[in-house]
Each structure stands twice: as C-alpha cells, then as structure tokens.
Amino acid sequence: MNSKSAKKMSFRVSDNIWGYAFVLIPFIGLIVFVLIPFCMSVYASFTAWPLGQRIASAKWVGLKNYISMFTNPLFWKSLGNTFFYMIGIPIGLVLSVIYAALMNRGAKYEKVFRVLYYTPVITSVVAVSFIFQRMFMSDGGTINTFLMSLGIKNPPNWMSHPGYTKWVIIIMAVWKGLGSSIIMYIAGMQGISSTYYEAAKIDGAGWFYTFRKITLPLLMPVTFYLLVTGIIGGAQMYVEPRLIFTGNGPANSTFTTVIHLYDNTFRNSKAGYGSAVAIVLGIIVFLVTALQFYINGRGDRVEKAKENR
C-alpha cells in the first residue's frame, strides 16, 4: 500500500470514528434516560415498591397492581376525562387551518397577527392557568360578567359544575396551542407549489373549492403530525387541571390519568402502582398512534392506487 492509499484509509477511519462518536452521544442518552427507566418501570409495575426505597428491595406482587388498577373506579374516571380533553384537538386543528389560510393571503398586518397568536405558546402555563381561573370565576369572573351584560341572568357555574369544568380546560388548551398549529399550517401552505392554484384558477375554480380540493389534501402531512403530537401531549395533561381547580375538581371531573399516576406514586408512595398506570397509559397511546399511522398509510396507498389507474 502506497502512502497516498494509506493516508486515504487513515482519513476514512478517522471520519468513521467521529461519525460513530456523534451517533453514540444520543444513543447513550436513549439508553440512560429512556430504555433503562422504561425497563425499571415495567419491573416496578409487578412489585410493591414504596417510593424512596431501592427497587431491588421491592416485594414482587405479580399482577396485583394491574388488577387493583382495573378494578379502581378512579382509574377509569381519570382515563375517561383524559380522552374527553382530546375533543379540543380537532377543534384546534379546524381553527388553526382557518386562521392560517387567512394569515397567508398577503395582508398588510398578517405578521403582527402571527406574533399575537403565537404569544400564548411561549407564555408560562402557570400564568395562563391563573388567568383562566380568574376569567371563569362564578362571581366577578370576566366571562360571566360579559354573559350577564348580554342579559343572561344565570350564567354557567364554570368552576363548580362537573359539566363545565372540562370545557374550561379545553378552551384554555385550544387557545394556548393555537399559535404553534397556525405556524405549522402556514409553513405547509407556503410549501405548496403555486402551479396548482394557477391551474385551478384557469379552470375557473373558486377560493373555497381550491382550498378544499388542493390546500387541505396537500396539508395532510401537517395535520397528521399535529394530530399525533396532540394526542401524545393530551394524554400527559397534568398542570392545567391541577392549577386551575383545587383537588380534582367537583366530582373528580378534572381528574386525569397522569394526576392519578402522580398522586399514587409521590403522595401515597405507591411507585409500583404508579408504574403500572404509566405502562398502561403508554400502551394505550402507542396503540392509538399506531392506528393513526395505519389509517394514514392506508389513505396514501389508496391515493397511489388511484393515480396508477
């Protein structure tokens, strides 16, 4: 091997070493912060593990935690509340795509509106929670004061009635997350080639028809991403209901699965039971996400089959 080949080989080896080094850092992070805690949680879910003690000393109880969880009405209540909150996801998506379309028309002050709508996203969730708590107060709250000024003598008791408490959380979650969805949709719209719209205009298509037949279908990847991340984030809701309502709300109406997990793990020192709740919640989210990927992939296959005909 001549010196030129040896130098080239040395450079290639050095390049590979640096490449593996950069890949190794996130790989180690994945093992330390994801895989190891996940395996520990799976093991802990089969044990009676008092928080604060070594997991190795935890007593093996088999399926007792899972049986206790599935026979606990509070678990099913929390799971139902968690999925009820996800009603806000389609509401937020519809509003976001409408606002994005209005802010992507080249208006004079559209950038100002983008900033205004994105501001809640970067605002502290603690501050926003306390603001909404004051807004929806039964006595002197902004919302009820406004409703009474319209002639409604008995406005809803938002903070004390189980039928209204969830909607306070949904309204807040939609309002706070609207800005990021709008930005994503605007980016998606700006990535659509103008030739589609020019061809539609030549054919005499109106704005609404163009929006429905061109814009919305080409925004499906963005919608799919927002839907998946929205469900994953909605399944982990904890801060908003805990800050706005004292305890778990009237009749446990704001009680979520993550609150159930937290209370049992850290307040009742039942880390084994809390781990079982976490595993079941993770499996549910995984199955829902996998179903979304399957439906989305099936839709893509149908579209490709139509194109090939």
Legacy VTK file of the C-alpha trace (Angstrom):
# vtk DataFile Version 3.0
C-alpha trace
ASCII
DATASET POLYDATA
POINTS 309 float
0.000 0.000 0.000
1.482 3.335 -1.044
1.483 6.453 1.114
-1.439 8.014 -0.760
-3.675 4.990 -0.173
-2.583 4.758 3.467
-3.409 8.440 4.000
-6.801 7.979 2.376
-7.511 4.916 4.545
-6.459 6.803 7.702
-8.758 9.673 6.821
-11.643 7.273 6.258
-11.080 5.543 9.618
-10.854 8.888 11.398
-14.020 10.048 9.665
-15.846 6.877 10.736
-14.670 7.280 14.340
-16.024 10.832 14.504
-19.263 9.701 12.878
-19.758 6.925 15.434
-18.851 9.335 18.237
-21.612 11.754 17.239
-24.115 8.889 16.910
-23.013 7.425 20.251
-23.964 10.511 22.287
-27.739 10.411 21.593
-27.612 6.599 21.677
-26.206 6.688 25.233
-28.860 9.257 26.146
-31.556 6.944 24.754
-30.264 4.038 26.846
-29.769 6.012 30.079
-32.864 8.224 30.008
-35.375 6.066 28.081
-34.615 2.340 27.904
-33.299 1.825 31.448
-36.136 3.828 33.125
-38.668 2.019 30.926
-37.337 -1.408 31.948
-37.310 -0.313 35.598
-40.916 0.870 35.308
-42.015 -2.427 33.759
-40.325 -4.345 36.588
-41.654 -1.975 39.263
-45.217 -2.396 37.995
-45.096 -6.003 39.241
-43.827 -5.037 42.692
-44.975 -3.263 45.853
-42.333 -0.549 45.728
-42.550 2.170 48.377
-41.063 5.325 46.898
-37.695 6.197 48.394
-36.531 2.625 48.823
-34.258 0.704 46.475
-36.159 -1.009 43.703
-34.098 -4.156 44.290
-35.708 -4.494 47.736
-39.264 -4.123 46.390
-41.605 -7.045 47.044
-42.796 -8.972 43.976
-46.615 -8.979 43.809
-47.222 -10.125 40.228
-50.363 -8.719 38.603
-51.753 -7.263 41.820
-51.107 -3.648 40.773
-52.823 -4.155 37.420
-55.816 -5.901 38.995
-56.100 -3.126 41.566
-55.886 -0.507 38.825
-58.506 -2.071 36.526
-60.918 -2.503 39.456
-60.376 1.070 40.655
-63.226 3.405 39.506
-60.876 6.390 39.845
-58.591 4.987 37.141
-61.438 4.646 34.651
-62.714 8.092 35.622
-59.284 9.608 35.015
-58.919 7.776 31.686
-62.321 8.977 30.522
-61.503 12.569 31.498
-58.159 12.383 29.693
-59.743 11.305 26.414
-62.589 13.798 26.824
-59.999 16.583 26.885
-58.859 15.434 23.447
-62.061 16.882 21.988
-60.009 20.064 21.859
-57.606 18.557 19.289
-59.974 18.584 16.259
-61.389 21.936 17.400
-57.873 23.384 17.479
-56.975 21.900 14.090
-60.057 23.351 12.387
-59.480 26.803 13.872
-55.761 26.662 13.081
-56.165 25.829 9.401
-58.798 28.579 9.002
-56.644 31.211 10.708
-53.570 30.040 8.792
-55.405 30.435 5.485
-56.471 33.960 6.458
-52.919 34.874 7.533
-51.367 33.525 4.346
-53.112 35.830 1.877
-50.513 38.614 1.828
-52.424 41.005 4.094
-50.629 44.073 5.397
-50.524 43.194 9.096
-50.538 39.392 8.907
-47.095 39.112 10.558
-48.385 41.093 13.529
-51.281 38.652 13.885
-48.878 35.702 13.677
-46.917 37.106 16.615
-50.091 37.798 18.605
-51.427 34.284 18.087
-48.059 32.685 18.868
-47.544 34.650 22.113
-49.698 32.270 24.254
-47.486 29.348 23.170
-44.415 30.844 24.863
-46.351 32.223 27.836
-45.944 30.369 31.130
-48.641 27.737 31.587
-48.811 28.712 35.269
-49.640 32.327 34.401
-52.184 31.281 31.780
-53.836 28.859 34.237
-54.313 31.553 36.861
-55.657 33.988 34.241
-58.274 31.461 33.092
-59.125 30.682 36.696
-59.970 34.361 37.253
-61.783 34.632 33.924
-64.169 31.743 34.655
-64.889 32.540 38.310
-68.591 32.363 39.114
-68.622 35.689 40.981
-66.867 38.564 39.255
-65.273 36.477 36.519
-64.778 38.125 33.148
-66.787 35.524 31.205
-69.846 35.546 33.471
-69.773 39.342 33.756
-69.865 39.542 29.966
-72.683 36.984 29.732
-74.715 38.881 32.323
-74.242 42.087 30.335
-75.895 40.282 27.402
-78.950 39.560 29.526
-78.113 36.041 30.737
-79.204 36.189 34.393
-77.856 32.767 35.429
-74.579 32.143 33.572
-72.859 28.755 33.886
-71.091 27.925 37.121
-67.836 27.084 35.338
-65.698 26.258 38.361
-68.191 24.199 40.403
-70.340 22.272 37.920
-68.831 18.961 36.661
-70.395 19.536 33.245
-68.486 22.775 32.663
-65.109 22.254 34.333
-63.681 20.153 31.496
-64.625 22.811 28.960
-62.610 25.417 30.843
-59.537 23.204 30.380
-60.370 22.508 26.719
-60.845 26.205 25.909
-57.554 27.044 27.581
-55.641 24.211 25.855
-57.016 25.183 22.430
-56.225 28.874 22.960
-52.696 28.180 24.181
-51.800 25.706 21.430
-53.414 27.557 18.548
-50.328 29.604 17.659
-47.959 26.688 17.051
-50.523 24.886 14.867
-51.119 28.060 12.850
-47.376 28.460 12.212
-47.134 24.824 11.089
-50.049 25.215 8.702
-48.692 28.478 7.283
-45.354 26.759 6.622
-47.205 23.905 4.921
-49.227 26.298 2.761
-46.143 28.185 1.673
-44.590 24.890 0.599
-47.413 24.158 -1.861
-46.425 24.955 -5.446
-48.290 27.907 -6.966
-48.796 25.939 -10.200
-51.651 24.020 -8.556
-53.517 27.246 -7.814
-52.761 28.693 -11.253
-54.183 25.611 -12.942
-57.281 25.740 -10.723
-57.741 29.439 -11.500
-57.568 28.748 -15.249
-60.270 26.093 -14.809
-62.459 28.678 -13.070
-62.281 27.180 -9.566
-63.270 29.461 -6.705
-61.348 30.100 -3.479
-63.332 27.642 -1.379
-63.152 24.846 -3.964
-59.394 25.397 -4.337
-58.967 25.350 -0.569
-60.963 22.149 -0.200
-59.520 20.244 -3.161
-55.897 21.461 -3.193
-54.857 23.088 0.078
-56.422 20.680 2.578
-55.250 17.442 0.855
-51.681 18.754 0.490
-51.690 19.774 4.161
-52.456 16.230 5.316
-48.840 15.538 6.454
-49.012 18.615 8.711
-52.448 17.618 10.006
-51.244 14.086 10.677
-48.216 15.371 12.611
-50.326 17.761 14.702
-52.883 15.043 15.393
-50.281 12.528 16.587
-48.387 15.008 18.764
-51.687 16.416 20.068
-52.864 13.021 21.281
-49.499 12.232 22.867
-49.471 15.605 24.618
-53.145 15.383 25.625
-52.576 12.016 27.281
-49.995 13.686 29.551
-52.198 16.569 30.727
-51.428 17.428 34.334
-50.533 21.064 35.009
-53.654 22.833 33.724
-56.358 20.978 35.708
-54.214 20.850 38.816
-53.558 24.606 38.823
-56.990 25.851 37.794
-59.055 23.620 40.089
-58.443 22.717 43.711
-58.101 18.996 44.289
-59.509 17.036 41.375
-62.393 19.369 40.595
-66.047 18.779 41.515
-66.890 15.049 41.413
-63.361 14.334 40.105
-64.353 15.981 36.833
-60.833 17.293 36.111
-59.012 14.174 37.320
-56.600 12.926 34.614
-54.602 9.709 34.309
-51.285 11.485 34.916
-52.713 13.082 38.086
-53.800 9.601 39.185
-50.277 8.359 38.464
-48.639 11.256 40.319
-50.843 11.036 43.402
-50.269 7.317 43.872
-46.532 7.484 43.177
-45.496 10.579 45.099
-48.299 11.268 47.588
-49.246 7.699 48.513
-45.725 6.294 47.960
-47.054 3.519 45.695
-44.444 3.613 42.967
-45.341 0.089 41.819
-48.976 1.015 41.244
-47.936 4.289 39.605
-45.614 2.374 37.267
-48.496 0.089 36.275
-50.628 3.149 35.415
-47.748 4.587 33.369
-47.281 1.328 31.436
-50.990 1.014 30.615
-51.217 4.679 29.576
-48.122 4.240 27.380
-49.619 1.161 25.713
-52.896 2.987 25.018
-51.087 5.967 23.472
-48.893 3.616 21.429
-51.923 1.719 20.066
-53.784 4.925 19.195
-50.678 6.328 17.474
-50.091 3.055 15.580
-53.733 3.123 14.436
-53.258 6.676 13.149
-50.146 5.641 11.213
-52.026 2.673 9.744
-55.004 4.797 8.648
-52.697 7.454 7.202
-50.628 4.848 5.339
-53.769 3.167 4.039
-55.019 6.506 2.715
-51.710 7.066 0.932
-51.890 3.607 -0.637
-55.425 4.266 -1.879
-54.360 7.561 -3.432
-51.386 5.936 -5.168
-53.636 3.169 -6.479
-55.988 5.784 -7.969
-53.058 7.576 -9.624
-51.776 4.343 -11.176
-55.107 3.521 -12.791
LINES 1 310
309 0 1 2 3 4 5 6 7 8 9 10 11 12 13 14 15 16 17 18 19 20 21 22 23 24 25 26 27 28 29 30 31 32 33 34 35 36 37 38 39 40 41 42 43 44 45 46 47 48 49 50 51 52 53 54 55 56 57 58 59 60 61 62 63 64 65 66 67 68 69 70 71 72 73 74 75 76 77 78 79 80 81 82 83 84 85 86 87 88 89 90 91 92 93 94 95 96 97 98 99 100 101 102 103 104 105 106 107 108 109 110 111 112 113 114 115 116 117 118 119 120 121 122 123 124 125 126 127 128 129 130 131 132 133 134 135 136 137 138 139 140 141 142 143 144 145 146 147 148 149 150 151 152 153 154 155 156 157 158 159 160 161 162 163 164 165 166 167 168 169 170 171 172 173 174 175 176 177 178 179 180 181 182 183 184 185 186 187 188 189 190 191 192 193 194 195 196 197 198 199 200 201 202 203 204 205 206 207 208 209 210 211 212 213 214 215 216 217 218 219 220 221 222 223 224 225 226 227 228 229 230 231 232 233 234 235 236 237 238 239 240 241 242 243 244 245 246 247 248 249 250 251 252 253 254 255 256 257 258 259 260 261 262 263 264 265 266 267 268 269 270 271 272 273 274 275 276 277 278 279 280 281 282 283 284 285 286 287 288 289 290 291 292 293 294 295 296 297 298 299 300 301 302 303 304 305 306 307 308
